[in-house]
Amino acid sequence: MNIGILGLGLIGGSLGYDLRSQGHHVLGVSRRESTCQTAVALGSVDEASVEMSLLGIADVIFVCTPIALIVPQVEQLIKHLNAATIITDVGSVKAPIVQAISPLWSRFVGGHPMAGTADSGIEAAQKNLFVDRPYVLTPDANTPKDAIAILEEIVRSLGAKIYHCQPEQHDRAVSWISHLPVMVSASLITACMGETDPEVLQLAQNLASSGFRDTSRVGGGNPELGVMMARYNRQALLSSLQQYRHNINKFINLIEQEDWTTLEAKLQSTQQARPLFTD
Ligand code: NAP
């Protein structure tokens, strides 16, 4: 199959490696000529260009640009395609993308591979990035069944585990497990930095160990990604944050009231619930 990748960065480049190893002919388009040359030299794609017309012969196209560019890029892309081409995207938020692209292209299937690293760009691309990782697809009732089946076969060949859901359900779910944790973790770091005694602050920084490393990791990540989550998943994130604030208030009340029995019961239930998300 001829498979196109628009946006040769971490996700696009990683897809390229695996799709080539499955025997597909991979055509890459990226913004910078130097990225195109690197992608070919590294073996992530067979051919690459800064011109979208290269993707005219693709049977399936993965749009892997930064999230803000996915819809505008598809608007430009479709004039180069024949009507049978399947388009999918890898954006980390689904509802706004699916709502904008579905009316433009009937053979569009929203997607989100739940895989990545803290790095970006073509040099960060890795082989087998998607193995044993969830890969969400968000077709609707009008999405052609054959387009879904073809895409599923490709995603399965990456070693990923496929999940289907509505775009809005996806956005609520990732708000809980990805976007809310970034804001909570960022708030934790901000609160700690608010310690007014410089000696205590310095001591806390010296004493911080694995617990703080775990809970602060995602709040110390790429600021652009955090803003992207808030901008594109605003409603779901606000609703998760409000629910979180409600829970923080409950903990404050229990501690103010010295209600250690209820606090322990709560912590027992969170101890039991955590593996439901992590195992
Ligand atoms: P990335 O490493 O920064 O790659 C994006 C690439 O898009 C850049 O390398 C850039 O290539 C290219 N690009 C930028 N503007 C372009 C344009 N106008 N036309 C064509 N190409 C353009 O980012 P990423 O982490 O792969 O993320 C890409 C998408 O994957 C995002 O939508 C994100 O939501 C989604 N996603 C990310 C992760 C993750 O953990 N990182 C996980 C799942 C999904 P040049 O070098 O040519 O400028």
Residues whose N, C-alpha, C, O or C-beta is under 5 A from the ligand:
A	BS01	NAP	L6 G7 L8 G9 L10 I11 G12 V29 S30 R31 R32 T35 C64 T65 P66 I67 V90 G91 S92 P113 A115 G116 T117 D119 S120 G121 I122
